[in-house]
Amino acid sequence: MGRFDGKVVFVTGAARGQGRNHALRLAEEGADLALVDIGSAGTVENPAYPVSSAGDLEATRQEVEALGRRALAFEVDVRDHAGLQAAADETAAALGGIDHVIANAGISDGFRPVWELSADNWQTMIDINLSGVFYTCKATVPHLRRRGAGSALVLVGSIASIKFYGWLSHYTAAKAGVRALAGALAKELGPEDIRCNSLHPAAIDTTMTDAMVQLGGVAKEQLLQQFRDSQLIPHNIEITDSTAAALWLLSDEARFVTGLELLVDAGESKK
């Protein structure tokens, strides 16, 4: 039996990158999925972030179904609370409830100091990387509470939640907020035996890294080398490493783990 047989998991940022990998591994472990990503629901202008397409999201849905699991795909911008609420409600009605949530959707930006960072870029980052996580929780937690004991959330932060970075102040601030939100939810939901943890990966080579290269005007291999140089273990962290941590946090193997800030960072936070 899979660790998630009979479970329904709501995943944002599911069209590509870490979110997609999380969704596919959950399906392999028996879960049915609600897959959320922006698709044709909007654009990100400041910064000019290259968002996923409707085709990316549909490809994830098809791969989940090819694994024998049910999948619903929702093109929703996480800045749209009403859209997230509708997706959560439809998921619960169609799949019988929601057991788990991975709030993974987010963006990055180029590198600049605070005095050169535009107010628009700051606001977009906070709206997507922090408020979008709050809206996801607000839409889904009532369904988790109906499901009851054993439900769990993973809110995806970043190494930047723990080890603060200059030249990415808006990203760092938003991800630090995700870390704090997860701790608050752990306290609020603990009496109902519902868990909330935060996951903080260091840099992983995904489409987000490609966006940082594009927006920051830096060579990709130079950026990846900087990532490795900042770690105690100087190797690229793989997307599978982040997924393994996310699934463990949701699983019954972690049934007494809540309020944890789990780093998958090759020791970067200790260097």
C-alpha positions as CSV (number, residue, x, y, z in Angstrom):
1,M,0.0,0.0,0.0
2,G,1.1,3.5,-0.7
3,R,1.6,6.0,2.1
4,F,-1.2,8.2,0.7
5,D,-3.8,5.6,-0.4
6,G,-7.3,7.1,-0.2
7,K,-5.9,10.6,0.5
8,V,-6.6,13.8,-1.4
9,V,-3.8,16.4,-1.7
10,F,-4.2,20.0,-2.8
11,V,-0.9,21.3,-4.4
12,T,-0.3,24.8,-5.7
13,G,2.4,25.5,-8.2
14,A,1.8,22.1,-9.6
15,A,2.4,22.7,-13.3
16,R,6.2,22.4,-13.2
17,G,9.2,22.3,-11.0
18,Q,9.0,21.1,-7.4
19,G,5.2,21.3,-7.3
20,R,4.9,19.0,-10.2
21,N,7.4,16.5,-8.8
22,H,5.6,16.5,-5.4
23,A,2.3,15.8,-7.2
24,L,3.6,12.9,-9.2
25,R,5.3,11.3,-6.2
26,L,2.1,11.6,-4.2
27,A,0.2,10.0,-7.0
28,E,2.7,7.1,-7.1
29,E,2.0,6.7,-3.4
30,G,-1.7,6.5,-3.9
31,A,-3.1,10.1,-3.6
32,D,-5.7,11.8,-5.7
33,L,-4.6,15.4,-6.6
34,A,-6.0,18.9,-6.9
35,L,-3.4,20.6,-9.1
36,V,-3.3,24.4,-9.0
37,D,-1.2,26.8,-11.1
38,I,-1.7,30.1,-12.9
39,G,-1.9,28.8,-16.5
40,S,-4.1,31.2,-18.5
41,A,-5.5,32.9,-15.4
42,G,-3.1,35.8,-15.4
43,T,0.4,37.1,-15.8
44,V,3.2,38.4,-13.5
45,E,4.3,41.8,-14.6
46,N,6.6,43.2,-11.9
47,P,8.9,41.4,-12.1
48,A,8.2,40.0,-15.6
49,Y,8.3,36.4,-14.3
50,P,7.8,33.7,-16.9
51,V,4.8,31.8,-15.5
52,S,3.7,28.3,-16.3
53,S,1.3,27.6,-19.2
54,A,-2.1,25.9,-19.3
55,G,-0.3,23.1,-21.2
56,D,2.2,22.6,-18.4
57,L,-0.7,22.1,-15.9
58,E,-2.5,19.8,-18.3
59,A,0.6,17.7,-18.7
60,T,0.9,17.2,-14.9
61,R,-2.8,16.2,-14.8
62,Q,-2.3,13.7,-17.5
63,E,0.7,12.2,-15.8
64,V,-1.1,11.8,-12.6
65,E,-4.0,10.1,-14.3
66,A,-1.5,7.8,-16.1
67,L,-0.5,6.6,-12.7
68,G,-4.1,5.5,-12.0
69,R,-5.1,8.4,-9.8
70,R,-7.8,11.0,-10.1
71,A,-6.7,14.6,-10.8
72,L,-8.4,17.9,-11.0
73,A,-6.6,20.9,-12.6
74,F,-7.4,24.5,-11.7
75,E,-5.9,27.5,-13.5
76,V,-5.9,30.0,-10.6
77,D,-3.6,32.8,-9.7
78,V,-2.8,32.4,-6.0
79,R,-3.4,36.1,-5.5
80,D,-7.1,35.3,-6.2
81,H,-8.6,34.1,-3.0
82,A,-12.0,33.6,-4.5
83,G,-10.5,31.4,-7.2
84,L,-8.6,29.3,-4.6
85,Q,-11.8,29.0,-2.5
86,A,-13.7,27.7,-5.6
87,A,-11.0,25.2,-6.4
88,A,-10.9,23.9,-2.8
89,D,-14.6,23.6,-2.6
90,E,-14.8,21.8,-6.0
91,T,-12.0,19.5,-4.9
92,A,-13.8,18.5,-1.7
93,A,-17.1,18.0,-3.5
94,A,-15.6,15.9,-6.4
95,L,-13.0,13.9,-4.5
96,G,-14.7,13.6,-1.2
97,G,-12.6,16.0,0.9
98,I,-9.1,17.4,1.3
99,D,-6.6,15.6,3.6
100,H,-3.3,17.4,2.8
101,V,-2.0,20.7,1.3
102,I,1.3,21.7,-0.2
103,A,1.4,25.5,-0.6
104,N,4.3,25.6,-3.1
105,A,3.5,28.3,-5.6
106,G,6.0,31.1,-5.8
107,I,8.2,33.4,-7.9
108,S,11.7,34.7,-7.8
109,D,13.3,37.9,-9.1
110,G,16.7,39.4,-10.1
111,F,19.2,40.7,-7.6
112,R,19.1,44.3,-6.5
113,P,19.6,46.3,-3.2
114,V,16.6,47.7,-1.3
115,W,17.2,51.2,-2.6
116,E,16.9,50.0,-6.2
117,L,14.0,47.6,-5.6
118,S,10.7,49.0,-7.0
119,A,7.6,49.2,-4.9
120,D,5.8,47.2,-7.5
121,N,8.3,44.3,-7.4
122,W,8.1,44.3,-3.6
123,Q,4.3,44.2,-3.7
124,T,4.1,41.4,-6.3
125,M,6.5,39.2,-4.3
126,I,4.6,39.7,-1.1
127,D,1.3,39.1,-2.9
128,I,2.3,35.8,-4.4
129,N,4.9,34.3,-2.1
130,L,3.2,35.2,1.2
131,S,-0.4,36.3,0.7
132,G,-0.8,33.5,-1.9
133,V,0.2,31.0,0.8
134,F,-2.2,32.5,3.3
135,Y,-5.1,32.5,0.7
136,T,-4.3,28.8,0.0
137,C,-4.5,28.0,3.7
138,K,-7.6,30.1,4.2
139,A,-9.4,28.2,1.4
140,T,-8.3,24.7,2.3
141,V,-8.0,24.6,6.1
142,P,-11.8,24.4,6.7
143,H,-11.9,21.3,4.6
144,L,-8.9,19.8,6.5
145,R,-10.8,20.4,9.7
146,R,-13.8,18.6,8.4
147,R,-11.5,15.6,7.5
148,G,-10.1,15.8,11.1
149,A,-7.2,14.2,12.8
150,G,-4.3,13.2,10.6
151,S,-4.6,16.0,8.1
152,A,-1.5,18.1,7.4
153,L,-0.1,21.1,5.6
154,V,3.4,21.8,4.2
155,L,4.1,25.5,3.5
156,V,7.1,25.9,1.2
157,G,9.5,28.5,2.3
158,S,13.2,28.7,1.4
159,I,16.6,28.7,2.9
160,A,16.1,32.4,2.6
161,S,13.5,32.0,5.4
162,I,16.3,31.0,7.8
163,K,19.5,32.6,6.4
164,F,18.6,36.1,5.2
165,Y,19.9,37.3,1.9
166,G,20.7,40.8,0.6
167,W,19.8,41.7,-2.9
168,L,16.7,39.6,-2.5
169,S,15.1,41.4,0.4
170,H,11.5,41.0,-0.9
171,Y,11.9,37.3,-1.5
172,T,13.6,36.9,1.9
173,A,10.8,38.8,3.7
174,A,8.0,36.9,2.0
175,K,9.6,33.5,2.7
176,A,10.3,34.4,6.4
177,G,6.6,35.3,6.6
178,V,5.7,31.8,5.3
179,R,7.8,30.3,8.1
180,A,6.0,32.3,10.7
181,L,2.6,31.5,9.2
182,A,3.3,27.8,9.4
183,G,4.2,28.1,13.1
184,A,1.0,30.0,13.8
185,L,-1.1,27.4,12.0
186,A,0.7,24.6,13.9
187,K,-0.5,26.2,17.2
188,E,-4.0,26.8,15.9
189,L,-4.6,23.4,14.5
190,G,-2.6,21.2,16.9
191,P,-5.6,20.7,19.3
192,E,-7.5,19.1,16.4
193,D,-4.6,16.7,15.6
194,I,-3.9,18.6,12.4
195,R,-0.3,19.4,11.6
196,C,1.5,22.2,9.8
197,N,5.2,22.3,9.0
198,S,7.3,24.5,6.8
199,L,9.9,23.2,4.2
200,H,12.9,25.2,3.4
201,P,15.0,24.0,0.4
202,A,18.2,25.7,-0.7
203,A,18.5,26.4,-4.4
204,I,17.4,23.6,-6.8
205,D,17.9,23.8,-10.5
206,T,14.3,24.3,-11.7
207,T,12.4,26.7,-13.9
208,M,12.7,29.2,-11.0
209,T,16.5,29.1,-11.3
210,D,16.0,29.7,-15.0
211,A,13.9,32.8,-14.2
212,M,16.6,34.1,-11.8
213,V,19.1,33.8,-14.6
214,Q,16.8,35.6,-17.0
215,L,15.8,38.4,-14.5
216,G,19.2,38.8,-13.0
217,G,21.3,38.7,-16.1
218,V,23.7,36.1,-14.7
219,A,25.1,33.0,-16.3
220,K,23.4,29.8,-15.1
221,E,26.5,27.8,-14.3
222,Q,27.9,30.8,-12.4
223,L,24.7,30.9,-10.4
224,L,24.7,27.1,-9.7
225,Q,28.4,27.3,-8.6
226,Q,27.5,30.1,-6.2
227,F,24.8,27.9,-4.7
228,R,27.2,25.0,-4.3
229,D,29.9,27.2,-2.8
230,S,27.5,28.3,-0.1
231,Q,26.8,24.8,1.1
232,L,28.7,22.4,3.4
233,I,28.0,19.6,1.0
234,P,29.1,21.2,-2.4
235,H,26.7,19.3,-4.7
236,N,23.5,20.3,-6.5
237,I,20.5,19.6,-4.4
238,E,18.0,17.6,-6.5
239,I,14.3,18.1,-6.8
240,T,13.7,14.6,-5.5
241,D,15.3,15.6,-2.2
242,S,12.8,18.4,-1.6
243,T,9.9,16.0,-2.6
244,A,11.1,13.3,-0.2
245,A,11.0,15.8,2.6
246,A,7.6,17.2,1.7
247,L,6.0,13.7,1.5
248,W,7.5,12.7,4.8
249,L,6.1,15.7,6.5
250,L,2.6,14.9,5.2
251,S,2.9,11.2,6.0
252,D,1.9,9.3,9.2
253,E,5.6,8.7,9.7
254,A,5.7,12.3,10.9
255,R,2.4,12.1,12.9
256,F,3.9,14.0,15.9
257,V,5.9,16.4,13.9
258,T,4.3,19.9,13.8
259,G,5.7,23.4,13.8
260,L,9.0,22.1,12.3
261,E,11.1,24.2,10.0
262,L,12.7,21.4,7.9
263,L,15.7,22.5,5.9
264,V,16.9,20.6,2.8
265,D,20.0,22.8,2.3
266,A,23.1,20.7,2.2
267,G,24.2,22.5,5.3
268,E,24.0,26.0,3.8
269,S,22.3,27.4,6.9
270,K,25.3,26.3,9.0
271,K,28.0,27.8,6.8
